[in-house]
Amino acid sequence: MLDEFKKFAMRGNVVDMAVGIVIGAAFGKIVSSFVSDVLMPPLGLALSGMDFSGLFINLGSGSFATLAAAKAAGAPTLNYGLFINTLIDFVIIAFALFMVIKAMNRLKKEEAPAKAPEVRNCPECLSEIPLAARRCKFCSASLK
């Protein structure tokens, strides 16, 4: 069982998938940082200083000025600002993956079309013989 697992884990596809997952997780962190630290501050400034990550609807009975204060009080909140940031993260990641896959498809070699078979089986002895043969070289059966 251990040998089977080792063969499975060391196959090219599994290792490629593991590397892809690790790189994808790191890429996700980069995009999240880009959205929250680079993209959203100027966008918030352009929208009169609005900070999307602080947008929320209080579902509780109290009144809170910030999301942090509502969370500290344990109030239930609907955090639609954080959802907007996550949605922007997703759109950027999806677009980047689309561009990577599109570039990889362009670099990928086109597979050659399958060649027509050059041999056939003798109907008598089932040996492989050339298509142009008129007599089997193994059993000397007539091939027509």
C-alpha positions in Angstrom: 0.0 0.0 0.0 2.9 2.4 0.8 4.5 1.7 -2.6 1.2 2.4 -4.4 0.8 5.7 -2.5 4.4 6.6 -3.4 3.8 5.9 -7.1 0.6 8.0 -6.9 2.2 10.9 -5.1 5.3 11.0 -7.4 3.3 11.0 -10.7 3.8 14.1 -12.6 0.2 15.3 -12.5 0.0 15.1 -8.7 3.2 17.0 -8.2 2.2 19.6 -10.8 -1.2 20.1 -9.0 0.5 20.5 -5.6 2.9 23.1 -7.0 -0.1 24.9 -8.7 -2.0 25.0 -5.4 0.9 26.4 -3.5 1.6 29.1 -6.1 -2.2 29.8 -6.4 -2.4 30.4 -2.6 0.6 32.8 -2.7 -0.9 34.5 -5.7 -4.2 34.9 -3.9 -2.3 36.7 -1.0 -0.6 39.0 -3.5 -3.9 39.9 -5.1 -5.6 40.4 -1.7 -2.8 42.8 -0.7 -3.0 44.6 -4.0 -6.7 45.1 -3.7 -6.7 46.2 0.0 -3.5 48.1 0.0 -3.1 49.5 -3.5 -6.4 49.5 -5.4 -9.0 50.3 -2.7 -7.4 53.4 -1.0 -7.3 55.5 -4.2 -10.8 54.2 -5.2 -12.0 55.2 -1.7 -10.4 58.6 -2.0 -12.1 59.1 -5.4 -15.4 58.2 -3.7 -15.0 60.9 -1.0 -12.8 59.0 1.3 -15.0 55.9 1.5 -13.4 52.7 2.9 -15.1 49.6 1.6 -13.8 47.4 4.3 -15.6 49.4 6.9 -19.0 49.2 5.3 -21.5 47.1 7.3 -25.1 46.9 8.4 -25.6 46.3 12.0 -28.2 43.6 12.6 -28.2 44.0 16.4 -29.9 46.5 18.6 -27.0 48.9 19.4 -25.4 51.6 17.3 -21.7 51.3 16.3 -19.5 53.8 14.4 -17.1 51.2 13.0 -17.1 47.5 12.1 -14.3 46.9 14.6 -16.5 48.4 17.4 -19.4 46.2 16.4 -17.3 43.1 16.3 -15.8 44.0 19.7 -19.3 44.3 21.2 -20.2 40.9 19.6 -23.0 42.5 17.5 -24.2 40.6 14.4 -23.2 42.5 11.3 -23.7 42.2 7.5 -20.2 43.0 6.2 -20.9 44.0 2.6 -17.8 46.1 2.3 -15.5 43.1 3.0 -17.6 41.2 0.4 -16.9 43.9 -2.2 -13.2 43.6 -1.5 -13.4 39.8 -1.8 -15.4 40.1 -5.0 -12.7 42.4 -6.5 -10.0 39.9 -5.4 -11.9 37.2 -7.2 -12.3 39.2 -10.5 -8.6 40.0 -10.6 -7.6 36.4 -9.8 -10.0 35.0 -12.4 -8.7 37.5 -15.1 -5.1 36.7 -14.3 -5.8 32.9 -14.5 -7.6 33.5 -17.8 -4.6 35.3 -19.2 -2.2 32.6 -18.0 -4.2 29.8 -19.5 -4.7 31.7 -22.7 -0.9 32.2 -23.0 -0.2 28.5 -22.1 -2.7 27.4 -24.8 -0.8 29.5 -27.4 2.5 27.9 -26.4 1.2 24.4 -26.4 2.1 22.3 -29.4 -0.7 21.1 -31.5 -0.9 17.3 -31.5 -0.2 15.6 -34.8 -3.2 13.9 -36.3 -3.3 10.1 -35.8 -1.6 8.2 -38.6 -3.5 5.5 -40.5 -2.5 2.0 -39.4 0.4 0.5 -41.5 -0.4 -3.1 -40.5 -3.3 -5.4 -40.1 -4.0 -8.8 -38.6 -4.0 -12.0 -40.6 -7.5 -13.5 -40.3 -6.0 -17.0 -40.0 -3.1 -16.7 -37.5 -3.8 -13.1 -36.2 -0.2 -12.1 -36.8 0.5 -8.4 -37.8 1.3 -8.1 -41.4 1.8 -5.0 -43.7 -1.4 -3.6 -45.3 -0.1 -4.2 -48.9 0.7 -7.9 -48.2 -1.3 -10.5 -50.3 -0.1 -13.5 -48.4 0.7 -13.9 -44.7 4.4 -14.5 -44.1 3.7 -16.5 -41.0 1.0 -19.0 -42.1 1.0 -18.3 -45.9 -2.7 -17.7 -45.9 -4.0 -15.8 -48.9 -5.1 -12.3 -48.1 -7.6 -10.6 -50.3 
